[in-house]
Amino acid sequence: MEKQSWVLCPTCNSKTRIKVREDTELLRFPLFCPKCRHENLINLKHGIITVIKEPDAKTQTQ
């Protein structure tokens, strides 16, 4: 049986509703935290979470 663990929120460090196994890889995954109500784009590989920071969309002017 493979080890499973909860994905922790990178903002408040509480458990989210997502459970992953050791061999799970996530790319550009939108992780929502029900406690702090933040949504972060994350990459997860080998149990290590990296947060992706993207620039805000700019409005186009004519």
Distance bins in CASP14 RR format, pairs under 12 A and 6 or more apart:
PFRMAT RR
TARGET T0000
AUTHOR 0000-0000-0000
RMODE 2
METHOD distances of the structure
MODEL  1
1 21 0 0 0 0 1 0 0 0 0 0 0
1 22 0 0 0 0 0 1 0 0 0 0 0
2 19 0 0 0 0 0 1 0 0 0 0 0
2 20 0 0 0 0 0 1 0 0 0 0 0
2 21 1 0 1 0 0 0 0 0 0 0 0
2 22 1 0 1 0 0 0 0 0 0 0 0
2 23 1 0 0 1 0 0 0 0 0 0 0
2 24 0 0 0 0 1 0 0 0 0 0 0
3 19 0 0 0 0 0 1 0 0 0 0 0
3 20 0 0 0 0 1 0 0 0 0 0 0
3 21 1 0 0 1 0 0 0 0 0 0 0
3 22 1 0 1 0 0 0 0 0 0 0 0
3 23 0 0 0 0 1 0 0 0 0 0 0
3 24 0 0 0 0 0 1 0 0 0 0 0
3 47 0 0 0 0 0 1 0 0 0 0 0
4 18 0 0 0 0 0 1 0 0 0 0 0
4 19 1 0 1 0 0 0 0 0 0 0 0
4 20 1 0 0 1 0 0 0 0 0 0 0
4 21 1 0 1 0 0 0 0 0 0 0 0
4 22 0 0 0 0 1 0 0 0 0 0 0
4 23 0 0 0 0 0 1 0 0 0 0 0
4 24 0 0 0 0 1 0 0 0 0 0 0
4 47 0 0 0 0 0 1 0 0 0 0 0
5 15 0 0 0 0 1 0 0 0 0 0 0
5 16 0 0 0 0 0 1 0 0 0 0 0
5 18 0 0 0 0 1 0 0 0 0 0 0
5 19 1 0 0 1 0 0 0 0 0 0 0
5 20 1 0 0 1 0 0 0 0 0 0 0
5 21 0 0 0 0 1 0 0 0 0 0 0
5 22 0 0 0 0 1 0 0 0 0 0 0
5 24 0 0 0 0 1 0 0 0 0 0 0
5 44 0 0 0 0 0 1 0 0 0 0 0
5 47 1 0 0 1 0 0 0 0 0 0 0
5 48 0 0 0 0 0 1 0 0 0 0 0
5 49 0 0 0 0 0 1 0 0 0 0 0
6 13 0 0 0 0 0 1 0 0 0 0 0
6 14 0 0 0 0 1 0 0 0 0 0 0
6 15 1 0 1 0 0 0 0 0 0 0 0
6 16 1 0 0 1 0 0 0 0 0 0 0
6 17 0 0 0 0 1 0 0 0 0 0 0
6 18 1 0 0 1 0 0 0 0 0 0 0
6 19 1 0 1 0 0 0 0 0 0 0 0
6 20 0 0 0 0 1 0 0 0 0 0 0
6 21 0 0 0 0 0 1 0 0 0 0 0
6 31 0 0 0 0 0 1 0 0 0 0 0
6 33 0 0 0 0 0 1 0 0 0 0 0
6 44 0 0 0 0 0 1 0 0 0 0 0
6 47 0 0 0 0 0 1 0 0 0 0 0
6 49 0 0 0 0 0 1 0 0 0 0 0
7 13 0 0 0 0 0 1 0 0 0 0 0
7 14 0 0 0 0 0 1 0 0 0 0 0
7 15 1 0 0 1 0 0 0 0 0 0 0
7 16 1 0 1 0 0 0 0 0 0 0 0
7 17 0 0 0 0 1 0 0 0 0 0 0
7 18 1 0 1 0 0 0 0 0 0 0 0
7 19 1 0 0 1 0 0 0 0 0 0 0
7 20 1 0 1 0 0 0 0 0 0 0 0
7 21 0 0 0 0 0 1 0 0 0 0 0
7 24 0 0 0 0 1 0 0 0 0 0 0
7 26 0 0 0 0 1 0 0 0 0 0 0
7 29 0 0 0 0 1 0 0 0 0 0 0
7 30 0 0 0 0 0 1 0 0 0 0 0
7 31 1 0 0 1 0 0 0 0 0 0 0
7 32 0 0 0 0 0 1 0 0 0 0 0
7 33 0 0 0 0 1 0 0 0 0 0 0
7 40 0 0 0 0 0 1 0 0 0 0 0
7 42 1 0 0 1 0 0 0 0 0 0 0
7 43 0 0 0 0 0 1 0 0 0 0 0
7 44 1 0 0 1 0 0 0 0 0 0 0
7 47 0 0 0 0 1 0 0 0 0 0 0
7 48 0 0 0 0 0 1 0 0 0 0 0
7 49 1 0 0 1 0 0 0 0 0 0 0
8 14 1 0 0 1 0 0 0 0 0 0 0
8 15 1 0 0 1 0 0 0 0 0 0 0
8 16 1 0 0 1 0 0 0 0 0 0 0
8 17 0 0 0 0 0 1 0 0 0 0 0
8 18 0 0 0 0 1 0 0 0 0 0 0
8 19 0 0 0 0 0 1 0 0 0 0 0
8 20 0 0 0 0 0 1 0 0 0 0 0
8 31 0 0 0 0 1 0 0 0 0 0 0
8 33 0 0 0 0 1 0 0 0 0 0 0
8 35 0 0 0 0 0 1 0 0 0 0 0
8 36 0 0 0 0 0 1 0 0 0 0 0
8 40 0 0 0 0 0 1 0 0 0 0 0
8 42 0 0 0 0 0 1 0 0 0 0 0
8 44 0 0 0 0 0 1 0 0 0 0 0
8 47 0 0 0 0 0 1 0 0 0 0 0
8 48 0 0 0 0 0 1 0 0 0 0 0
8 49 1 0 0 1 0 0 0 0 0 0 0
8 51 0 0 0 0 0 1 0 0 0 0 0
9 15 1 0 0 1 0 0 0 0 0 0 0
9 16 1 0 1 0 0 0 0 0 0 0 0
9 17 0 0 0 0 0 1 0 0 0 0 0
9 18 0 0 0 0 1 0 0 0 0 0 0
9 31 1 0 0 1 0 0 0 0 0 0 0
9 32 0 0 0 0 1 0 0 0 0 0 0
9 33 1 1 0 0 0 0 0 0 0 0 0
9 34 0 0 0 0 1 0 0 0 0 0 0
9 35 1 0 0 1 0 0 0 0 0 0 0
9 36 1 0 0 1 0 0 0 0 0 0 0
9 37 0 0 0 0 0 1 0 0 0 0 0
9 38 1 0 0 1 0 0 0 0 0 0 0
9 39 0 0 0 0 1 0 0 0 0 0 0
9 40 1 0 0 1 0 0 0 0 0 0 0
9 42 0 0 0 0 1 0 0 0 0 0 0
9 49 0 0 0 0 1 0 0 0 0 0 0
9 51 0 0 0 0 0 1 0 0 0 0 0
10 16 0 0 0 0 1 0 0 0 0 0 0
10 29 0 0 0 0 0 1 0 0 0 0 0
10 31 1 0 0 1 0 0 0 0 0 0 0
10 32 0 0 0 0 0 1 0 0 0 0 0
10 33 0 0 0 0 1 0 0 0 0 0 0
10 36 0 0 0 0 0 1 0 0 0 0 0
10 38 0 0 0 0 1 0 0 0 0 0 0
10 39 0 0 0 0 0 1 0 0 0 0 0
10 40 1 0 1 0 0 0 0 0 0 0 0
10 41 0 0 0 0 0 1 0 0 0 0 0
10 42 1 0 0 1 0 0 0 0 0 0 0
10 43 0 0 0 0 0 1 0 0 0 0 0
10 44 0 0 0 0 0 1 0 0 0 0 0
10 48 0 0 0 0 0 1 0 0 0 0 0
10 49 1 0 0 1 0 0 0 0 0 0 0
10 50 0 0 0 0 1 0 0 0 0 0 0
10 51 1 0 1 0 0 0 0 0 0 0 0
10 52 0 0 0 0 0 1 0 0 0 0 0
10 53 0 0 0 0 0 1 0 0 0 0 0
11 31 0 0 0 0 1 0 0 0 0 0 0
11 32 0 0 0 0 0 1 0 0 0 0 0
11 33 1 0 0 1 0 0 0 0 0 0 0
11 34 0 0 0 0 0 1 0 0 0 0 0
11 35 0 0 0 0 1 0 0 0 0 0 0
11 36 1 0 1 0 0 0 0 0 0 0 0
11 37 0 0 0 0 1 0 0 0 0 0 0
11 38 1 0 1 0 0 0 0 0 0 0 0
11 39 0 0 0 0 1 0 0 0 0 0 0
11 40 1 0 0 1 0 0 0 0 0 0 0
11 42 0 0 0 0 0 1 0 0 0 0 0
11 49 0 0 0 0 0 1 0 0 0 0 0
11 51 0 0 0 0 1 0 0 0 0 0 0
12 31 0 0 0 0 0 1 0 0 0 0 0
12 33 1 0 0 1 0 0 0 0 0 0 0
12 34 0 0 0 0 0 1 0 0 0 0 0
12 35 1 0 1 0 0 0 0 0 0 0 0
12 36 1 0 1 0 0 0 0 0 0 0 0
12 37 0 0 0 0 1 0 0 0 0 0 0
12 38 1 0 0 1 0 0 0 0 0 0 0
12 40 0 0 0 0 0 1 0 0 0 0 0
13 33 0 0 0 0 1 0 0 0 0 0 0
13 35 0 0 0 0 1 0 0 0 0 0 0
13 36 0 0 0 0 1 0 0 0 0 0 0
13 38 0 0 0 0 0 1 0 0 0 0 0
13 49 0 0 0 0 0 1 0 0 0 0 0
14 31 0 0 0 0 0 1 0 0 0 0 0
14 33 1 0 0 1 0 0 0 0 0 0 0
14 34 0 0 0 0 1 0 0 0 0 0 0
14 35 1 0 1 0 0 0 0 0 0 0 0
14 36 1 0 0 1 0 0 0 0 0 0 0
14 37 0 0 0 0 0 1 0 0 0 0 0
14 38 0 0 0 0 0 1 0 0 0 0 0
15 31 0 0 0 0 0 1 0 0 0 0 0
15 33 0 0 0 0 1 0 0 0 0 0 0
15 34 0 0 0 0 1 0 0 0 0 0 0
15 35 0 0 0 0 1 0 0 0 0 0 0
15 36 0 0 0 0 0 1 0 0 0 0 0
16 29 0 0 0 0 0 1 0 0 0 0 0
16 30 0 0 0 0 0 1 0 0 0 0 0
16 31 1 0 0 1 0 0 0 0 0 0 0
16 32 1 0 0 1 0 0 0 0 0 0 0
16 33 1 0 1 0 0 0 0 0 0 0 0
16 34 1 0 0 1 0 0 0 0 0 0 0
16 35 0 0 0 0 1 0 0 0 0 0 0
16 36 0 0 0 0 0 1 0 0 0 0 0
16 37 0 0 0 0 0 1 0 0 0 0 0
16 38 0 0 0 0 0 1 0 0 0 0 0
16 39 0 0 0 0 0 1 0 0 0 0 0
16 40 0 0 0 0 1 0 0 0 0 0 0
16 42 0 0 0 0 0 1 0 0 0 0 0
16 44 0 0 0 0 0 1 0 0 0 0 0
16 49 0 0 0 0 0 1 0 0 0 0 0
17 31 0 0 0 0 1 0 0 0 0 0 0
17 32 1 0 0 1 0 0 0 0 0 0 0
17 33 0 0 0 0 1 0 0 0 0 0 0
17 34 1 0 0 1 0 0 0 0 0 0 0
17 35 0 0 0 0 0 1 0 0 0 0 0
18 24 0 0 0 0 1 0 0 0 0 0 0
18 26 0 0 0 0 1 0 0 0 0 0 0
18 29 0 0 0 0 1 0 0 0 0 0 0
18 30 0 0 0 0 0 1 0 0 0 0 0
18 31 1 0 0 1 0 0 0 0 0 0 0
18 32 0 0 0 0 1 0 0 0 0 0 0
18 33 0 0 0 0 1 0 0 0 0 0 0
18 34 0 0 0 0 0 1 0 0 0 0 0
18 40 0 0 0 0 0 1 0 0 0 0 0
18 42 0 0 0 0 1 0 0 0 0 0 0
18 44 0 0 0 0 1 0 0 0 0 0 0
18 49 0 0 0 0 0 1 0 0 0 0 0
19 44 0 0 0 0 0 1 0 0 0 0 0
20 26 1 0 0 1 0 0 0 0 0 0 0
20 29 0 0 0 0 1 0 0 0 0 0 0
20 31 0 0 0 0 0 1 0 0 0 0 0
20 42 0 0 0 0 0 1 0 0 0 0 0
20 44 1 0 0 1 0 0 0 0 0 0 0
20 45 0 0 0 0 0 1 0 0 0 0 0
20 46 0 0 0 0 0 1 0 0 0 0 0
20 47 1 0 0 1 0 0 0 0 0 0 0
20 48 0 0 0 0 0 1 0 0 0 0 0
20 49 0 0 0 0 1 0 0 0 0 0 0
21 44 0 0 0 0 0 1 0 0 0 0 0
21 46 0 0 0 0 0 1 0 0 0 0 0
21 47 0 0 0 0 1 0 0 0 0 0 0
22 44 0 0 0 0 0 1 0 0 0 0 0
22 45 0 0 0 0 0 1 0 0 0 0 0
22 46 1 0 0 1 0 0 0 0 0 0 0
22 47 1 0 0 1 0 0 0 0 0 0 0
22 48 0 0 0 0 0 1 0 0 0 0 0
23 44 0 0 0 0 0 1 0 0 0 0 0
23 45 0 0 0 0 0 1 0 0 0 0 0
23 46 0 0 0 0 1 0 0 0 0 0 0
23 47 0 0 0 0 1 0 0 0 0 0 0
24 42 0 0 0 0 0 1 0 0 0 0 0
24 43 0 0 0 0 0 1 0 0 0 0 0
24 44 1 0 0 1 0 0 0 0 0 0 0
24 45 0 0 0 0 1 0 0 0 0 0 0
24 46 0 0 0 0 1 0 0 0 0 0 0
24 47 1 0 0 1 0 0 0 0 0 0 0
24 48 0 0 0 0 0 1 0 0 0 0 0
24 49 0 0 0 0 0 1 0 0 0 0 0
25 42 0 0 0 0 0 1 0 0 0 0 0
25 43 0 0 0 0 1 0 0 0 0 0 0
25 44 1 0 0 1 0 0 0 0 0 0 0
25 45 1 0 1 0 0 0 0 0 0 0 0
25 46 0 0 0 0 1 0 0 0 0 0 0
25 47 0 0 0 0 1 0 0 0 0 0 0
25 48 0 0 0 0 0 1 0 0 0 0 0
25 49 0 0 0 0 0 1 0 0 0 0 0
25 50 0 0 0 0 0 1 0 0 0 0 0
26 40 0 0 0 0 0 1 0 0 0 0 0
26 41 0 0 0 0 1 0 0 0 0 0 0
26 42 1 0 0 1 0 0 0 0 0 0 0
26 43 1 0 0 1 0 0 0 0 0 0 0
26 44 1 0 1 0 0 0 0 0 0 0 0
26 45 1 0 0 1 0 0 0 0 0 0 0
26 46 0 0 0 0 0 1 0 0 0 0 0
26 47 0 0 0 0 1 0 0 0 0 0 0
26 48 0 0 0 0 0 1 0 0 0 0 0
26 49 0 0 0 0 1 0 0 0 0 0 0
26 50 0 0 0 0 0 1 0 0 0 0 0
26 51 0 0 0 0 0 1 0 0 0 0 0
26 52 0 0 0 0 0 1 0 0 0 0 0
27 41 0 0 0 0 1 0 0 0 0 0 0
27 42 0 0 0 0 1 0 0 0 0 0 0
27 43 1 0 1 0 0 0 0 0 0 0 0
27 44 0 0 0 0 1 0 0 0 0 0 0
27 45 0 0 0 0 1 0 0 0 0 0 0
27 49 0 0 0 0 0 1 0 0 0 0 0
27 50 0 0 0 0 0 1 0 0 0 0 0
27 52 0 0 0 0 1 0 0 0 0 0 0
28 40 0 0 0 0 0 1 0 0 0 0 0
28 41 1 0 1 0 0 0 0 0 0 0 0
28 42 0 0 0 0 1 0 0 0 0 0 0
28 43 1 0 0 1 0 0 0 0 0 0 0
28 44 0 0 0 0 0 1 0 0 0 0 0
28 50 0 0 0 0 0 1 0 0 0 0 0
28 51 0 0 0 0 0 1 0 0 0 0 0
28 52 1 0 0 1 0 0 0 0 0 0 0
28 54 0 0 0 0 1 0 0 0 0 0 0
29 39 0 0 0 0 0 1 0 0 0 0 0
29 40 0 0 0 0 1 0 0 0 0 0 0
29 41 1 0 0 1 0 0 0 0 0 0 0
29 42 1 0 1 0 0 0 0 0 0 0 0
29 43 1 0 0 1 0 0 0 0 0 0 0
29 44 1 0 0 1 0 0 0 0 0 0 0
29 45 0 0 0 0 0 1 0 0 0 0 0
29 49 0 0 0 0 1 0 0 0 0 0 0
29 50 0 0 0 0 0 1 0 0 0 0 0
29 51 0 0 0 0 0 1 0 0 0 0 0
29 52 0 0 0 0 1 0 0 0 0 0 0
30 38 0 0 0 0 0 1 0 0 0 0 0
30 39 1 0 1 0 0 0 0 0 0 0 0
30 40 1 0 0 1 0 0 0 0 0 0 0
30 41 1 0 1 0 0 0 0 0 0 0 0
30 42 0 0 0 0 1 0 0 0 0 0 0
30 43 0 0 0 0 0 1 0 0 0 0 0
30 51 0 0 0 0 0 1 0 0 0 0 0
30 52 0 0 0 0 0 1 0 0 0 0 0
30 54 0 0 0 0 0 1 0 0 0 0 0
31 38 0 0 0 0 1 0 0 0 0 0 0
31 39 1 0 0 1 0 0 0 0 0 0 0
31 40 1 0 1 0 0 0 0 0 0 0 0
31 41 1 0 0 1 0 0 0 0 0 0 0
31 42 1 0 1 0 0 0 0 0 0 0 0
31 43 0 0 0 0 0 1 0 0 0 0 0
31 44 0 0 0 0 1 0 0 0 0 0 0
31 49 0 0 0 0 1 0 0 0 0 0 0
31 50 0 0 0 0 0 1 0 0 0 0 0
31 51 0 0 0 0 1 0 0 0 0 0 0
31 52 0 0 0 0 0 1 0 0 0 0 0
32 38 1 0 0 1 0 0 0 0 0 0 0
32 39 1 0 1 0 0 0 0 0 0 0 0
32 40 0 0 0 0 1 0 0 0 0 0 0
32 41 0 0 0 0 0 1 0 0 0 0 0
32 42 0 0 0 0 0 1 0 0 0 0 0
33 39 1 0 0 1 0 0 0 0 0 0 0
33 40 1 0 0 1 0 0 0 0 0 0 0
33 42 0 0 0 0 0 1 0 0 0 0 0
38 51 0 0 0 0 0 1 0 0 0 0 0
39 51 0 0 0 0 0 1 0 0 0 0 0
39 52 0 0 0 0 0 1 0 0 0 0 0
39 54 0 0 0 0 0 1 0 0 0 0 0
40 49 0 0 0 0 1 0 0 0 0 0 0
40 50 0 0 0 0 0 1 0 0 0 0 0
40 51 1 0 1 0 0 0 0 0 0 0 0
40 52 1 0 0 1 0 0 0 0 0 0 0
40 53 0 0 0 0 1 0 0 0 0 0 0
40 54 0 0 0 0 0 1 0 0 0 0 0
41 49 0 0 0 0 0 1 0 0 0 0 0
41 50 0 0 0 0 1 0 0 0 0 0 0
41 51 1 0 0 1 0 0 0 0 0 0 0
41 52 1 0 1 0 0 0 0 0 0 0 0
41 53 0 0 0 0 1 0 0 0 0 0 0
41 54 1 0 0 1 0 0 0 0 0 0 0
42 48 0 0 0 0 0 1 0 0 0 0 0
42 49 1 0 1 0 0 0 0 0 0 0 0
42 50 1 0 0 1 0 0 0 0 0 0 0
42 51 1 0 1 0 0 0 0 0 0 0 0
42 52 1 0 0 1 0 0 0 0 0 0 0
42 53 0 0 0 0 0 1 0 0 0 0 0
42 54 0 0 0 0 0 1 0 0 0 0 0
43 49 1 0 0 1 0 0 0 0 0 0 0
43 50 1 0 1 0 0 0 0 0 0 0 0
43 51 0 0 0 0 1 0 0 0 0 0 0
43 52 1 0 0 1 0 0 0 0 0 0 0
43 53 0 0 0 0 0 1 0 0 0 0 0
44 50 1 0 0 1 0 0 0 0 0 0 0
44 51 0 0 0 0 0 1 0 0 0 0 0
44 52 0 0 0 0 0 1 0 0 0 0 0
END
